[in-house]
Amino acid sequence: MSQSAPTREVARRVFATEFNDAGYTFTESDDERAPVYALLPTGESSNRVFFVGTLTEKEDVGEDSEYWRGRIVDPTGTFFVYAGQYQPEAASKLRDLEPPAYVAVVGKPRTYETDDGTVRVSVRPESITEVDAATRDRWVAETARRTVERVAAFDDEGNEYARMAREEYDFDPQTYKAAALSALEDLDESGDELAGDGSADDDAALGDAPDGTDPAGAPEP
């Protein structure tokens, strides 16, 4: 009898401004090995994320062994990634990369609470791939599309994650739509055309977003 291989969770495309607000985590079963999800404020669960940005800084912050911290910037904010002995490929990539460089990252959200009660969100990378500006632009356009879709579905009656987001957060999902449309303004001339005017034409503009397969794992279909 053949056994089916375990499937990995879908990697959600998300901008930094929303990801850094996703401080609430949960599991969907009592199994001690159940996957942990970050709750995106636009109403989606995320066990893995996929983002592309500019690596602007890297630093070995380890004491007894290498533990690399990378600062990766997208048009809306900053992701922090941490990779050490348990993420050898990602740690090696951070060691070798020279900022500034465009990188595509697939990884798992991680949260920790500071002494003053602030929840910080970071990424434990599974893979880090150096990419070009065109790949970054495709990611911005597609992530803007995904973000606007999540916001549009936020008030749907059957959207359980949106209901959870309303209970756990005090954020207006429209701010993430605004950030997504603003991010498009960082693209080239075609990106400027995509940005629209923030009106009812937004969906049509986003529908023309450039697409393609990004070389960084398994993003959303």
C-alpha positions in Angstrom: 0.0 0.0 0.0 1.4 3.3 -1.0 1.4 6.2 1.4 0.7 9.7 0.1 3.5 12.2 0.8 2.6 14.9 3.3 1.7 18.2 1.6 3.1 21.5 2.6 0.9 24.4 3.5 0.4 27.1 0.8 2.7 30.0 1.1 0.7 33.2 1.3 1.8 36.3 -0.5 1.6 39.2 2.0 3.1 42.7 2.2 5.3 43.6 5.2 2.8 46.2 6.6 0.2 43.5 7.0 2.5 40.7 8.1 4.0 42.8 10.9 0.5 43.3 12.3 -0.2 39.5 12.3 0.7 38.9 15.9 -2.0 36.4 16.7 -1.2 32.7 16.2 -3.4 29.6 16.6 -3.7 25.9 15.8 -6.7 24.1 14.4 -6.4 20.9 16.5 -5.1 19.8 19.9 -2.4 17.6 18.4 1.0 18.8 19.8 2.4 18.6 16.3 -0.4 20.6 14.7 0.7 23.4 12.4 0.8 26.9 13.9 -0.9 29.6 11.8 -0.5 33.4 11.9 -3.8 35.2 11.4 -3.5 37.8 8.7 -5.5 40.9 9.5 -7.2 40.8 6.1 -8.8 37.4 7.2 -6.6 34.5 6.1 -4.5 31.9 7.9 -0.9 31.6 7.1 1.5 28.7 8.1 4.0 29.8 5.4 4.6 33.2 3.7 6.2 34.1 0.3 7.6 37.6 -0.2 10.1 39.4 -2.4 12.1 42.5 -1.4 15.5 44.1 -1.1 18.0 42.6 1.4 19.4 45.8 2.9 21.2 44.5 5.9 22.5 41.2 7.3 24.2 40.4 10.6 25.5 37.4 12.4 23.8 37.9 15.8 24.7 34.4 17.2 26.8 33.9 20.2 27.9 30.2 20.3 27.1 29.6 16.6 26.1 31.5 13.5 22.6 33.0 13.6 21.9 35.3 10.8 19.4 38.2 10.8 18.4 39.7 7.5 16.4 42.9 7.0 14.3 42.7 3.8 12.3 45.7 2.6 9.3 45.7 0.3 7.3 48.8 -0.8 5.3 48.8 2.4 7.7 48.0 5.2 10.3 45.6 6.5 10.5 41.9 7.1 13.1 40.4 9.5 14.3 36.9 8.8 16.4 34.7 11.2 18.3 31.6 10.1 20.7 29.4 12.1 21.9 25.8 12.3 18.4 24.5 11.8 18.0 26.4 8.6 21.4 25.7 7.1 20.6 26.6 3.4 19.0 29.9 4.3 21.7 30.7 6.7 24.4 30.0 4.1 22.6 32.2 1.6 22.4 35.1 4.0 26.1 34.6 4.8 27.0 34.8 1.1 24.7 37.5 -0.1 26.0 41.1 -0.4 23.3 43.8 0.2 21.6 45.4 -1.5 20.1 42.4 -3.4 16.6 41.4 -4.5 15.6 38.2 -2.7 12.6 35.9 -2.7 11.8 34.2 0.6 9.6 31.3 1.6 9.3 30.7 5.3 7.3 30.3 8.4 5.9 33.2 10.5 7.3 33.4 14.1 6.1 35.7 16.9 7.6 36.6 20.2 6.6 38.9 23.0 8.9 41.6 24.4 9.2 42.5 28.0 6.7 45.4 27.5 4.1 43.1 26.0 4.7 44.1 22.3 4.4 41.2 19.9 7.1 41.1 17.2 6.7 39.1 14.0 9.5 37.6 12.0 10.2 34.9 9.4 12.1 31.6 9.8 13.2 31.1 6.1 12.9 27.8 4.4 14.5 29.2 1.2 16.1 32.4 0.1 16.7 33.0 -3.6 18.4 35.9 -5.3 16.1 37.3 -8.0 15.9 40.2 -10.4 13.8 43.4 -10.4 11.3 41.9 -12.8 10.5 39.1 -10.3 10.1 41.7 -7.6 7.7 43.6 -9.7 5.6 40.6 -10.5 5.5 39.7 -6.8 4.3 43.2 -5.9 1.6 43.2 -8.5 0.3 39.7 -7.6 0.5 40.4 -3.9 -1.5 43.5 -4.4 -4.1 41.5 -6.2 -4.2 38.9 -3.4 -4.5 41.6 -0.7 -7.4 43.4 -2.5 -9.2 40.0 -2.9 -8.9 39.3 0.8 -10.2 42.7 1.7 -13.1 42.3 -0.7 -14.0 39.0 1.0 -13.5 40.3 4.5 -17.3 40.8 5.2 -18.4 37.6 3.6 -20.7 35.8 6.1 -18.8 32.5 5.8 -15.3 33.9 6.2 -14.3 32.4 9.5 -10.8 33.9 9.5 -12.1 37.4 8.9 -14.5 36.8 11.8 -11.5 35.8 13.9 -9.5 38.8 12.7 -12.3 41.1 13.8 -12.2 39.5 17.3 -8.4 39.5 17.7 -7.4 42.8 16.0 -8.4 46.4 15.9 -7.2 47.1 12.3 -9.2 48.4 9.4 -8.5 46.0 6.5 -9.0 48.9 4.0 -5.6 50.2 5.2 -4.0 47.1 3.7 -5.8 47.6 0.4 -4.5 51.2 0.4 -1.0 50.0 1.1 -1.3 47.4 -1.7 -2.4 50.0 -4.3 0.4 52.4 -3.1 2.9 49.6 -3.5 2.1 49.4 -7.2 3.3 53.0 -7.6 6.8 51.7 -7.1 6.7 49.7 -10.2 7.6 50.9 -13.7 5.2 52.5 -16.2 3.1 49.4 -16.4 2.9 49.3 -12.6 1.7 52.9 -12.6 -1.1 52.0 -14.9 -2.1 49.2 -12.6 -2.3 51.5 -9.6 -5.6 53.0 -10.8 -7.2 55.8 -8.8 -8.4 54.0 -5.8 -11.9 53.8 -7.2 -14.2 51.1 -8.5 -11.7 50.5 -11.3 -9.1 49.1 -8.9 -10.2 45.5 -9.5 -10.0 45.9 -13.3 -6.5 47.4 -13.0 -5.3 44.6 -10.7 -6.7 42.0 -13.1 -4.1 43.1 -15.6 -1.2 42.6 -13.1 1.8 40.8 -14.6 1.9 37.2 -13.5 4.4 34.4 -13.6 6.0 31.6 -11.7 8.3 33.0 -9.0 11.4 30.9 -8.3 10.9 30.6 -4.5 8.9 27.5 -3.5 5.1 27.0 -3.5 3.2 30.3 -3.4 -0.5 30.5 -3.7 -2.0 29.0 -6.8 
